[in-house]
Amino acid sequence: MPIKTLNFSGRRWIVKKRNRPYGPGPNYFSDSDNNVWLDSKGRLHLKITKTKGDWHCAEVYLEKSLGHGRYTFHLDNNVEKIDKNVILGLFVYFDLKNEIDIEFSK
C-alpha cells in the first residue's frame, strides 16, 4: 500500500492511515482527501469524519525529526470551540524518551 505524503510548509509530511484502532487513542486514521488536504493558499486542513459508522481522524508527521529548537504552530480555528469529544494534539517528537505535547480539549 503506497504511503500518502503532502508538501506543506516547505517539508514533506507523511499522512497516517490505520484501518484498525491505533495510538494515540486508540483511533482510526484516514488519509482520505476528506480528512487531510491543502487548500489553494497552501494551508493544511485536518478533519474528523464518520465513515461506515466509525469516526476517522487525521494525523500528519515529518519523515524525520528536526531536532531541538523553536517550534511555532499557527491555528486558524478557535480552539475554545472544539467539540467536547475531540482532542487536538500538536506534538514535537524527537525519540522514544523526548516528546513535547500541546493538547487542546474540553
C-alpha positions in Angstrom: 0.0 0.0 0.0 1.5 3.3 -1.0 2.1 6.0 1.7 0.4 9.3 1.1 2.6 12.4 1.6 2.0 16.2 1.5 4.4 19.0 0.8 3.5 21.6 3.5 5.4 24.5 5.0 8.5 23.6 3.0 8.6 20.0 4.2 7.4 16.6 3.2 4.8 15.1 5.6 3.5 11.5 5.9 -0.3 11.1 6.3 -1.1 8.5 8.8 -3.5 5.7 7.8 -4.8 2.9 10.1 -7.9 0.9 9.5 -7.9 -0.6 13.0 -7.8 1.3 16.3 -4.2 2.6 16.8 -2.5 5.1 19.1 -2.8 7.6 20.2 -6.3 6.9 21.2 -7.0 4.2 20.0 -8.2 5.9 16.8 -8.9 5.1 13.2 -6.7 7.3 11.0 -7.7 8.2 7.4 -5.5 9.5 4.6 -8.6 10.4 2.5 -8.8 13.9 0.9 -11.9 14.3 3.1 -9.7 14.2 6.2 -6.4 15.7 5.1 -5.8 18.3 2.4 -4.1 21.5 1.4 -6.2 24.4 0.3 -5.5 26.8 -2.5 -3.5 29.0 -0.1 -1.3 26.1 1.0 -2.9 25.8 4.4 -3.2 22.3 5.9 -6.6 21.0 6.9 -7.2 18.1 9.3 -10.8 16.9 9.7 -12.6 14.2 11.6 -15.2 12.3 9.5 -17.7 9.4 10.1 -17.3 6.6 7.7 -19.4 3.3 7.8 -20.2 4.0 11.5 -16.7 4.7 12.6 -15.0 8.1 13.3 -11.8 8.6 11.4 -9.3 11.3 12.4 -6.3 12.8 10.7 -2.6 13.0 11.5 0.5 14.1 9.6 4.1 13.8 10.7 7.5 14.6 9.2 9.6 11.8 7.8 12.5 12.7 10.2 12.7 14.8 13.4 14.1 18.3 13.0 15.7 18.1 16.4 15.8 20.6 19.2 14.9 24.2 18.5 12.0 26.6 18.4 8.7 25.4 17.0 5.6 27.5 16.2 2.1 26.3 15.4 -0.4 28.6 13.8 -4.1 27.7 14.0 -6.9 29.4 12.1 -9.7 27.9 14.3 -10.6 29.0 17.8 -9.7 26.0 20.0 -12.2 27.2 22.6 -14.9 26.0 20.3 -13.5 22.5 20.0 -16.1 19.7 20.3 -16.1 18.0 23.8 -15.3 14.7 22.1 -12.2 15.9 20.3 -8.6 16.4 21.4 -6.3 18.5 19.2 -2.7 17.3 19.7 0.3 19.1 18.4 3.4 17.0 19.0 7.1 17.6 18.6 8.6 14.0 18.8 12.3 13.5 19.0 12.6 9.9 20.1 11.1 7.4 22.5 12.1 9.5 25.5 11.8 13.0 24.3 8.4 14.4 23.2 6.6 17.7 23.7 2.8 17.6 23.6 0.4 20.5 23.3 -3.2 19.4 23.6 -6.5 21.2 23.5 -9.7 19.7 24.8 -12.8 20.5 26.9 
